[in-house]
Structure formats: structure tokens, C-alpha cells
Amino acid sequence: MNQPATQITTESPAFHRGVKEQIAMTRRAVAAGEDKQLRDAVHPARWERLGLFRRLRRRAGFSEVA
């Protein structure tokens, strides 16, 4: 006798939430992404002299290290 195939569901965890809650989740995710872009754009570059000829090179900033 054949066994029935197991069902695989690919339903989003947000599927059972209301529309307002889904919009709020999307708004928070977009705001977090925009905040990171703003921090990266505003954060001052760090420079240091490296090598035999003491050439100026950009050091990794806070966002580039993490």
C-alpha cells in the first residue's frame, strides 16, 4: 500500500496576520534599511598611511567591520 506524500507548505509566517500588522512589519523593515544607508553615508571615512611609501589608504569604518 502506498503512503501519502508529506505535504510541504511554503506559507509565510505573516500569512495569518492582519493587513495592518503586515504593513507595520514592512514599514519597520524598510526604515531599518534606510537608517543603515544613512549611517553609512554620514559616517566619516577613516584614513591611515600604509606601506613603504606611506600611501594614504581608507580604513574600515564601523559598518564595514561588522
Backbone as JSON Lines, residues from 0, in Angstrom:
{"i":0,"aa":"M","n":[0.84,-1.17,0.0],"ca":[0.0,0.0,0.0],"c":[0.9,1.24,0.0]}
{"i":1,"aa":"N","n":[0.53,2.23,-0.79],"ca":[1.33,3.45,-0.9],"c":[1.04,4.4,0.25]}
{"i":2,"aa":"Q","n":[2.09,5.04,0.71],"ca":[1.96,6.06,1.75],"c":[1.66,7.4,1.08]}
{"i":3,"aa":"P","n":[0.8,8.22,1.65],"ca":[0.57,9.54,1.08],"c":[1.83,10.41,1.25]}
{"i":4,"aa":"A","n":[2.1,11.21,0.25],"ca":[3.27,12.09,0.31],"c":[3.06,13.14,1.4]}
{"i":5,"aa":"T","n":[4.15,13.49,2.04],"ca":[4.04,14.53,3.07],"c":[3.81,15.87,2.4]}
{"i":6,"aa":"Q","n":[2.98,16.66,3.0],"ca":[2.69,17.97,2.45],"c":[3.75,18.97,2.91]}
{"i":7,"aa":"I","n":[4.25,19.73,1.97],"ca":[5.2,20.78,2.29],"c":[4.49,22.1,2.07]}
{"i":8,"aa":"T","n":[4.39,22.88,3.13],"ca":[3.73,24.16,3.0],"c":[4.79,25.25,2.94]}
{"i":9,"aa":"T","n":[4.59,26.19,2.06],"ca":[5.53,27.3,1.91],"c":[4.83,28.61,2.26]}
{"i":10,"aa":"E","n":[4.01,28.53,3.24],"ca":[3.21,29.66,3.66],"c":[4.07,30.61,4.5]}
{"i":11,"aa":"S","n":[3.93,31.89,4.29],"ca":[4.66,32.9,5.04],"c":[4.17,32.93,6.48]}
{"i":12,"aa":"P","n":[5.08,33.18,7.45],"ca":[4.63,33.3,8.85],"c":[3.68,34.47,9.05]}
{"i":13,"aa":"A","n":[3.73,35.46,8.16],"ca":[2.86,36.62,8.28],"c":[1.5,36.4,7.63]}
{"i":14,"aa":"F","n":[1.27,35.2,7.09],"ca":[0.04,34.92,6.35],"c":[-1.21,35.11,7.21]}
{"i":15,"aa":"H","n":[-1.14,34.71,8.46],"ca":[-2.31,34.75,9.32],"c":[-2.45,36.08,10.06]}
{"i":16,"aa":"R","n":[-1.53,37.01,9.84],"ca":[-1.62,38.32,10.47],"c":[-2.5,39.22,9.64]}
{"i":17,"aa":"G","n":[-2.98,40.26,10.27],"ca":[-3.84,41.22,9.58],"c":[-3.03,42.1,8.63]}
{"i":18,"aa":"V","n":[-3.75,42.78,7.75],"ca":[-3.11,43.64,6.75],"c":[-2.37,44.78,7.44]}
{"i":19,"aa":"K","n":[-2.96,45.39,8.46],"ca":[-2.31,46.5,9.16],"c":[-1.0,46.04,9.81]}
{"i":20,"aa":"E","n":[-1.01,44.86,10.39],"ca":[0.2,44.34,11.04],"c":[1.28,44.03,9.99]}
{"i":21,"aa":"Q","n":[0.89,43.5,8.84],"ca":[1.85,43.24,7.77],"c":[2.46,44.54,7.24]}
{"i":22,"aa":"I","n":[1.64,45.58,7.1],"ca":[2.14,46.88,6.65],"c":[3.11,47.45,7.67]}
{"i":23,"aa":"A","n":[2.79,47.32,8.95],"ca":[3.67,47.82,10.01],"c":[5.01,47.07,9.99]}
{"i":24,"aa":"M","n":[4.97,45.75,9.77],"ca":[6.21,44.97,9.7],"c":[7.06,45.43,8.51]}
{"i":25,"aa":"T","n":[6.43,45.68,7.38],"ca":[7.14,46.13,6.2],"c":[7.74,47.52,6.44]}
{"i":26,"aa":"R","n":[6.97,48.4,7.07],"ca":[7.44,49.75,7.37],"c":[8.67,49.7,8.27]}
{"i":27,"aa":"R","n":[8.66,48.83,9.29],"ca":[9.82,48.72,10.19],"c":[11.04,48.19,9.46]}
{"i":28,"aa":"A","n":[10.84,47.22,8.58],"ca":[11.97,46.65,7.84],"c":[12.58,47.68,6.89]}
{"i":29,"aa":"V","n":[11.74,48.44,6.2],"ca":[12.24,49.46,5.27],"c":[12.95,50.57,6.05]}
{"i":30,"aa":"A","n":[12.4,50.98,7.18],"ca":[13.01,52.04,7.98],"c":[14.38,51.6,8.49]}
{"i":31,"aa":"A","n":[14.51,50.35,8.9],"ca":[15.81,49.86,9.37],"c":[16.84,49.88,8.25]}
{"i":32,"aa":"G","n":[16.44,49.5,7.04],"ca":[17.35,49.54,5.9],"c":[17.76,50.96,5.55]}
{"i":33,"aa":"E","n":[16.81,51.88,5.58],"ca":[17.12,53.28,5.28],"c":[18.03,53.89,6.35]}
{"i":34,"aa":"D","n":[17.82,53.52,7.62],"ca":[18.69,54.02,8.69],"c":[20.12,53.56,8.49]}
{"i":35,"aa":"K","n":[20.31,52.31,8.07],"ca":[21.66,51.81,7.84],"c":[22.32,52.55,6.68]}
{"i":36,"aa":"Q","n":[21.58,52.79,5.61],"ca":[22.14,53.53,4.48],"c":[22.52,54.95,4.91]}
{"i":37,"aa":"L","n":[21.71,55.57,5.74],"ca":[22.01,56.92,6.21],"c":[23.27,56.92,7.08]}
{"i":38,"aa":"R","n":[23.37,55.96,8.0],"ca":[24.57,55.87,8.84],"c":[25.82,55.67,8.01]}
{"i":39,"aa":"D","n":[25.74,54.82,6.99],"ca":[26.89,54.57,6.13],"c":[27.28,55.82,5.35]}
{"i":40,"aa":"A","n":[26.28,56.59,4.91],"ca":[26.56,57.79,4.11],"c":[27.13,58.92,4.96]}
{"i":41,"aa":"V","n":[26.66,59.04,6.2],"ca":[27.06,60.14,7.05],"c":[28.36,59.84,7.8]}
{"i":42,"aa":"H","n":[28.61,58.57,8.06],"ca":[29.78,58.2,8.85],"c":[31.06,58.67,8.16]}
{"i":43,"aa":"P","n":[31.92,59.38,8.88],"ca":[33.14,59.89,8.26],"c":[34.1,58.75,7.89]}
{"i":44,"aa":"A","n":[34.79,58.94,6.81],"ca":[35.78,57.94,6.38],"c":[37.01,58.05,7.28]}
{"i":45,"aa":"R","n":[37.66,56.94,7.51],"ca":[38.88,56.92,8.3],"c":[40.03,56.59,7.36]}
{"i":46,"aa":"W","n":[41.12,57.31,7.51],"ca":[42.26,57.14,6.64],"c":[43.51,56.87,7.47]}
{"i":47,"aa":"E","n":[44.45,56.13,6.88],"ca":[45.74,55.9,7.53],"c":[46.81,55.71,6.47]}
{"i":48,"aa":"R","n":[48.04,55.92,6.84],"ca":[49.15,55.77,5.9],"c":[49.74,54.37,6.08]}
{"i":49,"aa":"L","n":[49.87,53.65,4.96],"ca":[50.37,52.28,4.99],"c":[51.47,52.09,3.97]}
{"i":50,"aa":"G","n":[52.3,51.11,4.2],"ca":[53.27,50.68,3.21],"c":[54.57,51.46,3.24]}
{"i":51,"aa":"L","n":[55.47,51.05,2.37],"ca":[56.8,51.62,2.27],"c":[56.75,53.1,1.89]}
{"i":52,"aa":"F","n":[55.88,53.46,0.97],"ca":[55.78,54.84,0.52],"c":[54.75,55.66,1.3]}
{"i":53,"aa":"R","n":[54.21,55.07,2.37],"ca":[53.24,55.74,3.25],"c":[52.06,56.28,2.46]}
{"i":54,"aa":"R","n":[51.5,55.45,1.61],"ca":[50.33,55.85,0.82],"c":[49.1,55.91,1.71]}
{"i":55,"aa":"L","n":[48.24,56.84,1.38],"ca":[47.03,57.04,2.15],"c":[46.0,55.98,1.73]}
{"i":56,"aa":"R","n":[45.5,55.24,2.7],"ca":[44.51,54.19,2.46],"c":[43.33,54.39,3.4]}
{"i":57,"aa":"R","n":[42.17,54.01,2.92],"ca":[40.97,54.12,3.74],"c":[40.89,52.92,4.68]}
{"i":58,"aa":"R","n":[40.67,53.2,5.95],"ca":[40.49,52.14,6.94],"c":[39.03,51.72,6.97]}
{"i":59,"aa":"A","n":[38.79,50.51,7.41],"ca":[37.42,50.04,7.54],"c":[36.7,50.82,8.65]}
{"i":60,"aa":"G","n":[35.51,51.31,8.33],"ca":[34.72,52.03,9.32],"c":[33.93,51.07,10.18]}
{"i":61,"aa":"F","n":[33.08,51.6,11.03],"ca":[32.28,50.77,11.93],"c":[31.38,49.81,11.16]}
{"i":62,"aa":"S","n":[30.72,50.3,10.12],"ca":[29.77,49.45,9.38],"c":[30.49,48.42,8.53]}
{"i":63,"aa":"E","n":[31.73,48.69,8.12],"ca":[32.45,47.74,7.27],"c":[33.07,46.62,8.07]}
{"i":64,"aa":"V","n":[33.32,46.86,9.37],"ca":[33.93,45.85,10.21],"c":[32.9,44.82,10.64]}
{"i":65,"aa":"A","n":[31.7,45.28,10.95],"ca":[30.65,44.39,11.48],"c":[30.11,43.46,10.43]}
